[in-house]
Amino acid sequence: MNYIQILISHRFLSNVLLFTSSLLNQFLVQFRMILIIFLVSGLIGCNQITETAIKLNLNVSWIGKIQRKGKIDNQVYLKGVVEGRAPFLETGAYELTDSTGSIWILTRAELPKIGAKITIKGKIHYQSIVVPQLGNKDVGDFYIEELERIEEENYE
């Protein structure tokens, strides 16, 4: 092999190595991007799984307990069956029943169908109604302001 052939083969090998190195760098850059996208989507997915798990393990209150010991302005989770509906102009109300009692839920969302099983997050309120004819007896009742409808199952 003469000197020119050695230079040509050396230059050829050098170009091959540079080309291979360039391809490897491009692959690594793309691989890192794919890995970052995968990790970020995994973190988002884990957040949704955690959120779902939290929703499934809610500390659901009994309606009867709220009617006996309701603390005004406390937030509660309730689960029950819709037994009645009362549409208003910009709001509405529905009666939610569980095995311990029933309570009216005030909502700004679309009213659920009668018979729907729902889980909600709400805020406890009390509406006082004093009746003078009964010696100023308060015959008011508790109601719930719906903050979030967590789950709804319609049965038709």
N, C-alpha and C positions, 0 to 999 in steps of 0.2 A: 504494500500500500504506500502510495506516495503521500507527500505532505498535503497536497490539495485534497486528495480523497479523505484524509484524516480530518481536515478542517471542515469539509462538507458534511461528513458523517457526524462530527462533533456538533456542528451547527444544527443539523437535522435533529439529533438527540436533544439538544438544548431547546429547540422549538417544540418538540414533542413534550418534553418535561414542562415547559411553560404552559402549553395548551392544556395538558393534564392538570397542572396546578390550578389553572384558571377554571377549568370545569369543576374541580374539587371545591374551590372557593365558592362558586355559584351554587353548587349542591349544598354546601354547609349553610350558606345564607338562606336558601329556600327551606332547608330542613329546620333551621332556627325559627323562621317565620311560622312554619306549620306547627312546630312545637309550642310556640307562644300562643297561637290561635287555639290549639287544642287545650292548653292549660287554662286559658281565660274562659273558654266555653265550659270546661269542666268546673271551674269555680262558680260560674253562673248557674250551671246545672245543680251543683251541690246546694246553692242558696235556695233553689226552688224545692229541692227535696227536703231541706230543713224546714222551709216554710210550710210545706204540706204536712210534715210530721208534727209540727207545732199545732196546725189546725186540727189534726186528728186526735191530739192529746189535750184538747181544751178543758179547762176547769168549768164544766157546764153546771149552772145553778138550776135548782128545782124551782118552778114557778110558785108553788105553795110556800116555799121558804121566803121568797121575795115579798109575798103578800103579808106574811107574818112579821118579818124582820128586815124589810127593805131599807137600805140606807140610801137616801136621796143623793143623786149625783155620782154614785158608784157605777163603774162599768161592769157588766156581766155578760156571760155567754149563755144563751138559751137554745134549747133544741126541742122541737115539738111539731105538732100537726096544725095546719091552718084550718080553723073551724068557722070563721066568719070574716066578712070584708065590709069596709065602709069607705067608699071613695069620697074624697073632698076635692076642692078646686086644684090646688097645687100640691097637695099631699094626700095621704090616705091612711087608713088604719086597718089592721087585721087582728083577729083574735087567735092567739097561739095557745095550744093546750098540750100539757104533758100529763103524766099519771097523777100529779099532785094538785093540779088546778089549771086555770087559764088566766091570761092577761092580754090586754090590748097593746099592740105595737104600732107606734106612729112612724110612718116612713115617707120619704120623698121619692123613693124608687117605685117602680111598677109593682102593683099589688100582686102577691103570689096567688096561685089558684087554690080554691078550697080543696082540702085533702093533701096538699103538698107538705112534704116533710122538710123542714128547714132548720138551719143552725144560723144564729145571728150573734153579733156583738152589739150591745146596746147600753144605754145609760138610763138608770132608774130615776123616775120622776113621781111626784105625788100631786094629785089635784084635789084640793080640799073643797068639800061642799058642805056648808053648815046649814042645817035645817032648823029655823027658829021654832017651828011647831013641835019639834022633838026636843025642846029644851036646849037649843043650840048644839045639838049633836052633830059631829062631823061624820058624814056618810061618804066621804071621798074615797078614792081608790088609787092604787099605784098603776102606772103605765110605763112603757119602755119606749125611748126614742131610739130607733134603729140607726146604728152608726155604720154597720157593714153586714151584708148578707154573705155569709161564708159558704154555705152549701144549701142547695135546693134540689129536691127530688120531686118531680111531678108524676102523679099516677093518674092515668086517664082510663 
